[in-house]
Amino acid sequence: MLVSIIIPVYNMEKYLERCVKSALAQTHQELQIILVDDGSTDDSPAMCDEYAGMDCHINTIHKQNAGLGYARNTGLKMAKGVYVFFLDADDWLPKDAIELLVHSSYNATFDVIRGVHYIQKGTSSQLAKFTFSEGVVNRNGSIAEKERYRQIKTSSTFGYAWGALFKRSFLLKYKLDFDDNRKIFLEDTLFNLKLFANKPKYYVICKPVYYYLIQEVSLSSNSKQGDDERLLLLLKTYTEYLKNIGAEKENLDLIVPLLARHFCFCVAKSLTFENSSFKTVKEVIITFGENSVVSSLLAQKGAIRYLKMISSKAEMLFYAFCLFFLKHKAWGFLAMLFLVLRPFLNQYIKTHLKV
């Protein structure tokens, strides 16, 4: 079974050799490896061409810089595999990663097969925490299948596209690709949310299939002006997508937790990075509170109850509290609450940025 591994490359000369070698070393040898040079200005383009000349499994594409999402889309257009696998150029694979996933596809029965991953910090690697068991993920399935759905949905799994096989015919059928990450924050999350809305046959395994490198950077380097607008655009894009396919109501269990996390993240970030005053924190809260998409979601009957799916009770209660007062326009009260909680918010932001 042919698998296309898509590797976007932007100024990754430091890591690219390790990444490509891990793909070539796979025990599953039916591979198409697509290197998409996204306008790199270092030695990455020459390295990509060198690898393509050395091994017939490798294809290289050079394009103008347009961001990670569009680089992946370029790779998708060239892919020929039954499945595609997204691999970031600073990460790498265990040698049996693709074999484990293909073996669990049961002759392409499933549209998505996802594994777990190692978190790499410096020279130390640790298996990422997970609580689900191996098996089918289905929100309308058996008790075990619904529980896996709940755990997958409320975990960080929605935050990344790597570490899984995606059936190419499924992506083509539902026209699933990546949005412009220069305009929309968390384009991987949006991709996964759209995918789930089309009810894929989904399977998870509890074996590691990926090494995810966390580079040591400061919190301040992750601070970006306008994240609230980019997150609100994600919500708008996703809700419009659901309306177009007639699936908004049935996906409130995805949208409401997404809104809660984004809202709390943006307010907490304004305090952590910008040391904001009461006035500026309140302005961020009002930006969400007056947004038409947010108002529409909060006006849905029983919307806040969808937070019950979140596994952390403390997190769930905090989000419910915030959305309740956001809905009732108690913006000053919320601003004061976040200011009081300022000492605890640095860790919250650090966790959600995964630095």
N, C-alpha and C positions, 0 to 999 in steps of 0.2 A: 504494500500500500504506500503510494507516494505521499510524502509530507513536505510541504513548502515551509521553510523556516525564513521568516522575514526579519531582517536586521537593519533598522534605520541607523545611519552613521552620521554624526555631526561632531567633528573635532574630537575623535576618540582614539587618536593614535596611541595613547597610553594603555588602553585596555583592549583594543581591537583584536590583537593576536590571540590573547587568551580566549576571547569570545568565539572567534572563528574556529580555533583548534578544538574547542569543546563541541562545536557542531559537527565538525568533520570526524570526531572520535566516537560518534554515536554508534551503539551496537545495532541499531536499526539503520540500514544503509540506503534504503530507498528515499533519498532526500533531494530536494531542490533548495539550495541555500541562496537567498536573494539579498545582496548587500545594496542598500539604497543610500548613496552618498548625497546628503541633503545640503550641498553647497559648502562642504568643509573647507576651512582655510589652513589646516595643518597638513600633515602627511597622510591623512586618512584616505584621500582619493587614490593616491599612488599605491597604498597598501591594498585597497580593494581590488584594483586592477591586477596587482601581483597575485593575489589569492585566486582570482578568476582564471588567470593564466596557468596556475599550478594544478587546478583540480576542476574536472568537468562538472562537478555537482554545483559549482558556484557561478552565479550570474551577478554582474555589477551594473547598477544604473547610477548615472550622475544627473543631478537636477539642481535647480536653483533652490536656495534655502526657503522653506515654507513651513517648517515646524514638524514635530514628531508625527502628528496625526496624518498630515498629507504625505509624509514619507511612507508611512505604513500603507496608505491607500495606493500609492504608486507600486509598492510591492505586491499588493493584492491583485492589481491588474495583470501582473506578470506571472502570478502563481498558477501552477498547473496541478497541484496536489489535491488529493481527496480531502485532506485537512491542511489548515495553515496553523503555524505556531509563531507567535511574536516574541522575539528575543531582543532585549535592549543591549546595545553594544558594550556597555560597561559591566554587564552581567555574564553568567556562563551556565553551562548545563552539566549535571552528572552524566556519565557516559551512557547510562541506561534510561535516560529521561524519556526520549521519544518512544522507545520500545515499551516501556511501562504504560504509557498513555495509549499507544496503538493497540496493545494487548487488551486493554480495558474498553476499547471501542466496540468490541463484539461485532466485527466485520461491518463497521460504519453504521451500527444501529443508532448511535447517539450523535447529537449535533454538537455537543460540547463535552469534553472530558478534561477535568481539571485536577491537578495534583496539589501538593503542599510544597513549601519552599524553605530553604535555609536563608537566614539573615546573616550577611557577612559584614562585620565591622573590623576594619584593619585585618589582622591575621586570625581573628576569631570568628567562627561560624556557629550558629545556633539554629535549631529547627524552630520555625515560627509556630506559635501556639495555635492550636485548633481544637475544636470540641466535637466536630461532626464525625460520624462513622462512614465507612466506605459504602457507596451505593447510589441509587437513583435519587435525584432532587426533583421534587414535584409539589407545588403548592396545593394541588387537589388530589394527591395520591394517598398512599397508606399513611398510618401514623408516623412510621419511621421516615418516609419520604417527605412528609410535611415538616417534620422536625429538622431534617437536613436543609430544607428550603429556608426555614426560619433562621437557622444558624449561618447559612451561607449569605443570606440577604442582609443580616445585621452585622456581618463581619467585614473586615477590610477587603475581602475578596472582590467586592464590587469596585474597588479602587484601582485595579490594574488589569490589563489585557494579557499580560505575559503569564506563562505557567500553565497554559491550557491548549488543547487542540480544538479548533473551530472548523466544523464542516464547511468547506468552501461553497458548496451548493446551497446551504442554508443562508449564508451571508449574501449570496447573489440573489436568492429568491426574495428576501426581505430588504434588499438594498442597504445592507448594514455596512457602514464604514465609519471613519473617524471624522469628527468635526475639527475645525481650526483651533488648535490649542493656544494660539496667540490671542484669540478672542474669548474662548470659553475655558474656564478653569475646570480641571479634572475631566478631560476628554475621555479617559479610560472608563471612568464611572458612567458617563453618558452612553458610551458604547455598550457597556454591560446592561444598563437599564433598558435601552432599546432592544437589546437581544432578548432579555427576559420577558419583555412585553409580547414577544412573538412566540412564546411558549415552546422553547427548544426542549428536546429530549436531552437531559443533563445528567451527567454522572461524575461523581468525585471519588478520587482515590486518596488514601492516607500515606502515600509514599512521596518522598521529596523528588521533584523534577526540575528544580531551579535554584540557582544561587543569586540572591538579590543583594547587590552591593549598596550599602548605606555609606555615603561619603561624609566625612567629618566636615561639617560646615556650621557656621554660627547661626543662631536663630535670626539675627538681623538680616542675614543674606537671603532668607526666605521671605522677607517682608516685601510685598508688592502692593503698590498703590492700585486701587481700583479692583481689588479682589471681590468686593461686594457686588460691583456691577457685573463682573464676569461670572460670578456664582448665580446671580439673578438671571443672567442670560441663559445659563445652563438649565435652570428651572423652567424658564419660558420656552426654550427649545424642546425640552422633554415633554412638557404638558401639551404643546402644540402637536408634537409627534403622536402622542397618545390620542388626542382628539381626532387626528387624521385617520388613525386606524381603528377608532371606536373602542378604545381600551382604557379610558381615563379612570372610570369608577373602580375597575377591578385592580388597578395598580396604585391605589391610594396607600397601600401598605409599603410601597416603595417611595412614593413622593413625599409623604409627610415626614418620615424619619430623615429623608434627604434635606428637606427644608429646615428641620430642627437643627441638624448638625451644621448646616451652612450658616444659619443665623448666629448660632452661638460661637462658631469659629470666627466669623467676621468681627463680632463685637469684642470677643476676647483678644483677637489679634490687634485691634486698634488700641487696646490697653497695654498689651505686652510689648509691642514694637514701638508705638508712637507715644506711650505714656500720656494718653489722652485725658482731657478734662471731662467733667460732667457734661458740658455742652457738646463736645465732639462725639462722645459715646452716644449721647441721645440722638445726634444727627444720624449716626450709623443705624441705630434702631429704627428711626423714622423712615430711613431709606427702604428698609424691609417692610415696615408697617404700612406704608402708603403705596407699595408696589401692587399693581392690579392682580398679578399672578398669585402672590402671597395671600392677598385678601380673599381671592376666590377659593384658594385651597382651605384657608381657615374657616371659611363660611360653609364648607361641606359638613353635613350633619355627622356628628361623632368623629370628626377628623382626628382629634387628638388621641382617640382610643387606639389608633394604629401604631402608636409608640409602644404599646404593650409588647410588641414583638421584639423589642430591643432586649438583649440578654442581660445587660447590666441594669439592675433595678435603680441604683443611684443615678445613673446617667438618664434612664428613662424618666424618672421623677423630675429631674432638673429640666429636661427638655419640655416635658408636659407643663411645668410651671411657667417656663419662658414663653411657650406658645400661647398659653391661656392669657397672659398679661399683654402679649403682643396683639392678640385678637381683640382684646378689649381696650386697646390704645393706651395702656398704662405705661407710656414710654418713659416718663420721668422715674417711676418706681423701678422699672427694669434697669435704667441707667445707674441708679443708686445701688441696686443689687450687684451689678457687675463690678462697680467700684469697690464695694465691700469685699467681693471675692477676688480682687486683684492678686493677692499673694498666692492664690491657688491656680491662677489661670496660665502661668508660665508653663507648668507641667502639662496642662491640658493642650496647649498649643504645640508643645514639643512632641507629645504623643501623636497628635493628628497630622503633624508635618513629617513624622518619622525621621527626624534627624538623628 
